Amino acid sequence: MITDSEFIEKVIQVNRVSKKTAGGNKIGFSILVVVGDKKGKVGVGLGKAADVTSAIRKASTYARKHLINVPIVNSTIPHEIRMKQGAAQVLLKPAPPGTGIRAGGSVRAVVEAAGIRNIVSKILGTDNRASNVYATFTALQKFRLKTDQPLAEKIKQHG
């Protein structure tokens, strides 16, 4: 079991929203959070509440419940990937040791939380932070190691 102290938590976006009601405006907050242990586990959560702290707590709880494992090879990613999700398009490329993280703010937060230390990325689509975080998260889910390939082919033959 992983304790809470092992995770880093980054607030990516704070959105103040309001709704018109008969009694006036109802104010709320929508917050996007990235959670990771810097050892290959990362999660993204969106929390909505009337106050900021409750929204952060909700987002963080959701992210911790929906963690994914990211395969890290020599402190970088196994292969290049281009992910499109909605209007967001993200390109992630492995980099040699010593390169560091060359990524924009929203992609950088997800990659750092996952524990990837050498990567080159480019945001090609929208500049919407939330969309880019989700596109990066989806890209990290899609990574496959070469050791996974024979098993996948075996399942395809028999399934």
C-alpha positions in Angstrom: 0.0 0.0 0.0 1.3 3.4 -1.0 1.1 6.1 1.7 0.0 9.7 0.9 3.5 11.0 1.8 5.0 9.2 -1.2 3.0 11.2 -3.7 3.6 14.6 -5.1 0.5 16.7 -6.0 0.3 19.5 -8.5 -2.6 21.8 -9.1 -2.7 22.4 -12.9 -5.8 24.5 -13.3 -8.2 26.4 -11.0 -11.4 27.4 -12.7 -14.0 29.6 -11.0 -17.5 28.8 -12.3 -20.9 30.3 -11.5 -24.5 29.4 -12.1 -27.4 31.8 -12.3 -30.2 30.8 -9.9 -33.4 32.5 -8.7 -31.5 33.5 -5.5 -28.5 35.0 -7.3 -25.2 33.5 -8.5 -23.9 30.2 -7.2 -20.1 30.2 -7.2 -18.0 27.0 -7.4 -14.6 25.8 -8.3 -13.3 23.2 -10.8 -9.7 22.1 -10.1 -7.4 19.8 -12.2 -4.8 17.9 -10.2 -1.9 15.6 -11.2 -0.7 13.1 -8.6 2.4 10.9 -8.9 5.1 9.0 -7.0 8.0 9.8 -9.3 8.5 6.1 -9.7 6.2 5.3 -12.6 2.7 5.8 -11.1 0.7 8.9 -12.1 -3.0 9.9 -12.0 -5.1 12.9 -13.1 -8.2 14.1 -11.3 -10.9 16.8 -11.7 -12.6 18.0 -8.6 -15.6 20.3 -8.3 -16.9 22.0 -5.1 -18.1 25.2 -3.6 -14.6 26.0 -2.1 -11.1 25.4 -3.4 -9.8 23.1 -0.7 -12.8 20.7 -1.1 -12.3 20.6 -4.8 -8.6 19.9 -4.5 -9.3 17.1 -2.0 -11.9 15.6 -4.4 -9.5 15.8 -7.4 -6.6 14.4 -5.5 -8.7 11.5 -4.2 -10.0 10.7 -7.7 -6.4 10.8 -9.1 -5.1 8.5 -6.4 -7.9 6.0 -7.1 -7.1 6.0 -10.9 -3.4 5.7 -11.0 -1.6 4.1 -14.0 1.8 2.5 -14.3 4.1 4.2 -16.8 7.0 2.0 -18.2 10.2 4.0 -17.7 13.4 2.8 -19.6 16.7 4.4 -18.6 14.8 7.4 -17.1 12.9 8.0 -20.3 9.9 6.6 -22.3 10.1 3.3 -24.3 9.3 4.9 -27.7 7.9 7.9 -29.5 4.2 8.5 -29.4 1.8 11.1 -30.8 -1.6 11.3 -29.1 -4.6 13.2 -30.2 -7.5 13.8 -27.8 -10.1 16.3 -28.8 -8.3 19.4 -30.0 -5.2 18.6 -28.1 -2.3 16.9 -29.8 0.8 15.9 -27.9 4.1 14.5 -29.3 6.4 12.7 -26.7 9.9 11.5 -27.7 12.5 9.6 -25.7 15.6 11.5 -24.9 19.2 10.5 -24.0 20.3 10.8 -20.4 21.3 14.4 -19.5 18.6 16.0 -21.7 16.2 16.7 -18.9 12.5 17.5 -19.4 11.9 19.6 -22.4 8.1 20.1 -22.2 5.5 22.8 -21.8 3.8 23.4 -18.4 0.9 21.0 -18.5 2.9 18.1 -20.1 5.8 18.8 -17.8 3.6 18.4 -14.7 2.4 15.0 -15.8 5.8 13.8 -16.9 7.5 14.9 -13.7 4.9 13.3 -11.5 5.4 10.0 -13.4 9.1 10.1 -12.7 10.4 10.5 -16.3 13.6 12.5 -16.2 14.6 12.7 -19.9 12.0 13.5 -22.5 11.3 15.9 -25.4 7.7 16.9 -26.1 5.7 19.3 -28.2 2.1 20.4 -27.8 0.8 20.6 -31.4 -2.9 21.3 -30.9 -4.8 23.6 -28.5 -3.2 25.4 -25.6 -5.9 24.4 -23.2 -4.1 23.0 -20.1 -6.8 20.4 -19.2 -6.9 19.0 -22.7 -3.1 18.7 -22.9 -2.9 17.0 -19.5 -5.5 14.4 -20.5 -3.8 13.8 -23.9 -0.4 13.3 -22.1 -2.1 11.0 -19.6 -3.7 8.9 -22.4 -0.3 8.8 -24.2 1.4 7.4 -21.1 -1.3 4.8 -20.8 -0.6 3.6 -24.4 3.1 2.8 -23.9 4.1 -0.8 -24.5 7.5 -2.4 -23.8 9.0 -4.9 -26.3 8.6 -7.7 -23.7 4.8 -7.1 -23.9 4.7 -7.8 -27.6 5.0 -11.6 -27.8 2.3 -11.9 -25.1 0.0 -9.6 -27.1 0.5 -11.6 -30.3 -0.1 -14.9 -28.4 -3.4 -13.5 -27.1 -4.4 -12.3 -30.6 -3.8 -15.8 -32.0 -5.8 -17.6 -29.4 -8.5 -15.0 -28.7 
